[in-house]
Amino acid sequence: MKYLLLSISVILYTETLGQLTDFKEVWKDYDYKAESLYNQGLFEAAVAKYQVTLEDNPDDKQALLGIAKCYKVLGKYELSRAHYSVLDAIEGLDSLENIQDYADVLLSSGNVNKALVYYRKALLIDSENQVIRNRIAGIVNWDELFKDEKYIKVEPASFNTEYNEFAFREYNDGVSYISAREQELIIHRNYLRGDECLTDVYLADDAKAKPREFELLTLKGYKSRNDGPLSQYKDLVVISRSMPSRSDKISTLGLYFYKEDQSGALKEEYEFPFNSPTYNVTHPAFNISGDTLFFVSDMPGGMGGLDVYYSVFRNNVWTMPKNSGALVNTYRNEIFPYSDNGILYFSSDGHHGLGGYDTYKLTTIENEKTVVNLGYPVNSSWDDFSIYIKNDRGFIASNDPKGKGGDDLYEFVLLPIPIKIDSVDLSFIALDTLNDHVLDSVLITVSGVENTTQLISDKDGKANINVVPGTYRVHAGKEPYIHHPLTIDAEAGESMSYKLWMDPPVKMHVVSADSIMFGLGEYTLLESAKSELDEIVKTLQEYPELTLEVSAHTDSRGSHEYNLWLSKKRAESASLYIISQGIEEQRVIQKGLGETELLNNCRDGVTCSEEFHAVNRRIEFDFHRE
């Protein structure tokens, strides 16, 4: 599915397209390095370049990382995971982004427990990262995503081909969907997967049509533009299309409104007033009354990546787009909004889920809006997106390898869930996320449609309640822990157990070396240092699963050799004190880094004030989970 994101940025080679009929021939005329190919979205070509590097040096970290990232974007999660694993083995996961990406591909390739380990490593680096917290919350409440699987039937749609099919929608009295079938002499590289041609909209009389029965919707300029998806309200149709190129390389996506002329062909009425050559506007969806248009954009001022926006048709004009907010949007991508009976559906790779892109609905529980994952089997560990749903039936696209092409459409049917009137026993246990210890005296709030009940966990971290069937919101609170609320559906006649994972506030400590730890130029601990170190000892005692890395740094003044010696002595002094308080020696790693990792530009030969030099004189205490 991720090629859809690059269909947002169509790469055009205007001087070459008229002469070449095969994509690979383009690259005979251009000698791009792997990084350049990656930055332009030419991921398969980038992989080939990186692999040449690996032939000479199998441990080249940049090439391994480049291939891992390319395969992740292409949705080839097993191949991506394999290269990230090699990087991990040679200590090449050297950033939050790389650790989080590795966790993502572990999750998408079915390595759920190992994914949790790496998400937790990422959380230790950035404890406020909401996407990481979403992923962890999804894994620790994993069973919730499978609770309705026996009530959902999923099967491949009849019109899948070896090409990509997605975005099933109603159109007039029939149906439509998008496909990326080949078109003669059109060589556009506009996907994140494969060297395919432009997307087009296909129409058929019904959802059971065979591929040959679909008719191509031929809009003006369709042979040189991406078309689809579309949305229709009465006689008005809005279609996402690549805008006429306003430079020699990039064309963004915009929205265009059409009505049928007397011959039945679509005639363009007007362009969405907020289209732009500098950002994308795509994936349109009318609400049920046709006065609100949901869409996706990477316009400035968003949460990051692609966000869901909406505009209201008022006084015969579309109002300024409004971002759907942090409840829906994350700093990653939210795509393919769809509105049905007042419920907003969308796909995201930033919320909790089974891996890749999952599809969610924005619903209301107890007058509070909340985002709910649609669960398995509508979602899978692969990319699941572009939902269409009406009553108890719908379609969704996925790049599950068992399909015919890169992306295929799947039809699902929601089977009736048996109604029972007896009560439900709910049991909870509160646990520390890092060491799995039970937590007593946790305030657990269980909120339903009609009432709210508060419980206190006992010495074993447990609490129980009997409720009527329904949907409940569960909050857990205990200072200084952080808990992310979960939504549960209590089914009649069942006993249901839940683990309430509580995140402790464990963060890296950065201490000024001279003012607190040591005298200027000295490496003997000051008395004032011990209170700071005692707090670190307390954390290590509370969490025996953690190790500690002590890194001492100096400023650039003095010789490199002296600074390295002084920093090693300071790291040793701090480490010895921590070990003397009963912490096992093997849990404390010491590093003296001298002036090798300055935080500013105050290197040798640069004149800086004492204040700027002081920033570099520091000791960092960084916790890691074993």
Secondary structure, 3 states (H helix, E strand, C coil): CCHHHHCCCEECCHHHHCCCCCHHHHCCCCCCCHHHHHHCCCHHHHHHHHHHHHHHCCCCHHHHHHHHHHHHHCCCHHHHHHHHHHHHHCCCCCCHHHHHHHHHHHHHCCCHHHHHHHHHHHHHHCCCCHHHHHHHHHHHCHHHHHCCHHHEEEEECCCCCCCCEEEEEEECCEEEEEECCCCCCCCCECCCCCCCCCCEEEEECCCCCCHHHCEECCCCCHHHCCEEEEEEECCEEEEEEECCCCCCCEECEEEEEEEECCCCCEEEEEECCCCCCCCCEEEEEECCCCCEEEEEECCCCCCCCCEEEEEEEECCEECCCEECCCCCCCCCCEEEEEEECCEEEEEECCCCCCCCCEEEEEEEECCEEEEEECCCCCCCCCCEEEEEEECCEEEEEECCCCCCCCCEEEEEEECCCCCCCCCEEEEEEEEECCCCCECCCCEEEEECCCCEEEEECCCCCEEEEEECCEEEEEEEECCCCECCCEEEEECCCCEEEEEEEEECCCCCEEEEHHHHHCCCCCCCCCHHHHHHHHHHHHHHHHCCCEEEEEEEECCCCCCHHHHHHHHHHHHHHHHHHHHHCCCCHHHEEEEECCCCCCCCCCCCCCCCCHHHHHHHCEEEEEEEEC
